[in-house]
Amino acid sequence: MCGIVGYVGGERTLGVLMGGLKRLEYRGYDSAGVAVLDPDGALGVRKKSGKLQVLADELAAHPIRDGATGIGHTRWATHGGPTDRNAHPQLGDDGRLALIHNGIIENFAELKQELLDRGAVFTSDTDSEVAALLVGEQYRETGDLTEALRRVVGRLHGAFTLLVVHSDAPGVVVGARRNSPLVIGLGEGENFLGSDVAAFVEHTRRAAEIGQDQIVTITADAVVVTDFDGVVVPMKEFDIAWDASAAEKGGWSSFMAKEISEEPEAVAKTLMGRVVDGRVLLPELDALGEDVLAGIDRITIIACGTAAYAGLVGKYAIEKWTRVPVEVALSHEFRYSDPILDGRTLVVSISQSGETMDTLMAVKYAGEQGAKTLSICNTQGSTIPRESDGVVYTHAGPEVAVASTKAFVAQITALYLFGLHLATVRGTLDDAGLAAQLAELQAVPGKLATVLENGPEIRQLARWMTDTQSVLFLGRHVGYPIALEGALKLKELAYIHAEGFAAGELKHGPIALIEPGQVVFVIVPSPRDAGGLQKKVLSNIQEIKARGARVIAIVEAGDVSVLPFVDEAIRIPLAAPLFEPLLAVAPLHIFGMELAAAKGLDVDQPRNLAKSVTVE
Ligand code: F6R
């Protein structure tokens, strides 16, 4: 949550900060602010509640002088409501120091009392102001901004990224991180800090990671990283794999529209270079250690939200191909359930951002208990891969819309690659079986592109439904997580009550919700499904039709058996049952987006949400 950007270089700081904040706005958008040191060392600060545009308007109405050093922040409120005074930067040392913060300082109440006892005056309700005042005190004592921050971070409990500037230290930005994201952008005669690389990718594609409990000091020509004890540590540099245009709308009405259109590409890029001569090539898995994959006796997938639904889809495939038991746990429940973990357990985390705090904590816990940890992640330089034994990156490209779409299909693709690789290692799938599954997987991008052609039809459907109060989603087997995903998208984008159910569960209670006119999406299994699930789902459809439901079916092209019983049918191409979710989800993504758009809502930045949930 909260986006952070810092810059030292030429006298174009305001532009760099506002451009960076624009790209980070998906992380939080209830208020924003900047602090810039002008050439005379005066600190210009502007901050406003509301989206970034409100801050831009404020800067136009009440400009500040540009300079060569500054920090900027876009907020997702935790302590204190989204007001001007709670917006960041927070100030210390009589307004000479500015600080921005992402995370939560858990012991802020006792630190605040200590400061109040010393006569400090607070001007906000935030926990962050405590840090600003403490660093200000330490700066007065030491005259060294890095040392001042170091002394304070040792006293803070919780998760934080902090950036500070001081009017006595022109040309310097100091940052610290614990369990919250921060990456370095390396330029020529300028350097950057950001919550993620999107903050500075338009200026440089050279980046470096900062580890946990480390402090970074940037000037125009130097970057120094130390640990919390002041010992210099090496930086791990990497090249950003995409350019700024990938994080732009490129003519689409919203980032979400663009990202849904990129679903086929997200699958194709995640597959690229990983299927060679009929085998899965994932050298990344070597980092887990020799023979680990051959020796594991169970897999636990941990994730939140949409990523957890990708995990649920993956479970069916991995168990079928490898016969290794797979359980899927929500990251925030996982470590409180006293999970059974040992050296033969592989814990696979899934995270688009690589920063979700619940998942990060679960990964750390699993590692401490002796389990091997593998991360499936979309964001280079992020924390969860760093804390894992191995990582398989999804290559969906930057996902800017807050609600996840293209990352979901990329996550399933990565899980399938992993499952097929594991099946090869363990000898549970013969060459012909492997070849058949790989052929299905490689056909997905092309088929998905044809699914997207249904867009106008789904938009029409959504436009008729702007007054709908409640929508239900039913699926079975791999269709069940897709029902959950369809319902989540509708809740978060269109603010409509929505529930996803396993179709077989309907008769055990939820059928009581059906009344005349109730809209129900049903993901219909293929008639070629060996388990005969299609017939059972057809019975479910008839049960709800009999009670007046309006049924919209997602159904395989050519399957006419359902048509007499449904009100609308959205077609998807033929695929083997395990691959249907990769095709069935796009219509639901489009539906959620179009219904939200038809209601006049902001589909990229739904209310109350943030893309990267870096608090527990
Ligand atoms: C829903 C959505 C969220 C995320 C969840 C995990 O559209 O985007 O449910 O999937 O917050 O986020 P990551 O994948 O970044 O760990």
Residues whose N, C-alpha, C, O or C-beta is under 5 A from the ligand:
A	BS01	F6R	C304 G305 T306 A307 I350 S351 Q352 S353 G354 T356 V402 A403 S404 K611
